[in-house]
Amino acid sequence: MPELPEVETVLRTLEHQIQKQKIIDIDIRWDRIVQGDNDEFKQTLIGQEFVDFKRRGKYLLFIMNDCILVSHLRMEGKYFYVDKDTPVDKHTHVIFKLSNNLELRYNDTRKFGRMEILPKDTDLDTFKNLGYEPWDERLTSAYCKSVLRKRTGPIKGALLDQSFIAGIGNIYADEICFKMGVDPRKACKKITKKNCEDLIIATREILQRAIECGGTTIRSYTSSLGITGLFQLEVYVHGKKDEVCPVCGTPIKKIRVATRGTYFCPNCQKR
């Protein structure tokens, strides 16, 4: 599943490509992609322009004239911006026909992605019960400590919980734990105030750097728009089982934490 940096990269790319373009028609080829009535979805969006572009956690938010188009890419969702005469791939499930005679096509091999329409005045602070964005000034060590002391599981599980901090997934959770110097299995109740301070710094630094790199292409979400994610060249532990830790030279281990494959250095990361 794409994480915050990949979603942000897709959003920024689409903002450059389709801002101010009007939707003149929509072809829905797989009904379940759209939450709600398909005809109502089309009637609401046809004639609307892409006015603004936002992200909340891992959700793309296209701000239209009179509503918000929400898109979640889930496991394999991708957008293609192509000429209208381009052959339609069998995995293309929604086609937005635009006023510049180009098309924005949603492609999803596994059909897990979802789209829905929200009122334009939707409170995005409480949207989908998501936690604070990583750069929200309300994300403080006191907030983190107050949340984590109530949890019984490991710190990595908390990082994957979108109601705690929005946008972090498996790749970046591993990297954040490594930068914190904390074993991903460490119990949330044992996370110290200093750990919380380190967590916030690590989260912001890693995600910002990943955005600058266009995300990762361990699984490709942005290449459909001509973007090559390069952050995978800078990861310290994720995907590096049995390779040596770049800090201490200890072999990196892979275990399962919070049901996810997890990479860590047993020497640098303390439980």
Secondary structure, 3 states (H helix, E strand, C coil): CCCHHHHHHHHHHHHHHHCCCEEEEEEECCHHHECCCHHHHHHHHCCCECCEEEEECCEEEEECCCEEEEEECCCCEEEEEEECCCCCCCCEEEEEEECCCEEEEEEECCCCCEEEEEECCCCCCCHHHCCECCCCCCCCHHHHHHHHCCCCCEHHHHHHCCCCECCCCHHHHHHHHHHHCECCCCEHHHCCHHHHHHHHHHHHHHHHHHHHCCCCCCCCCCHHHCCCCCHHHCCCCCCCCCCECCCCCCECEEEEECCEEEEECCCCCEC
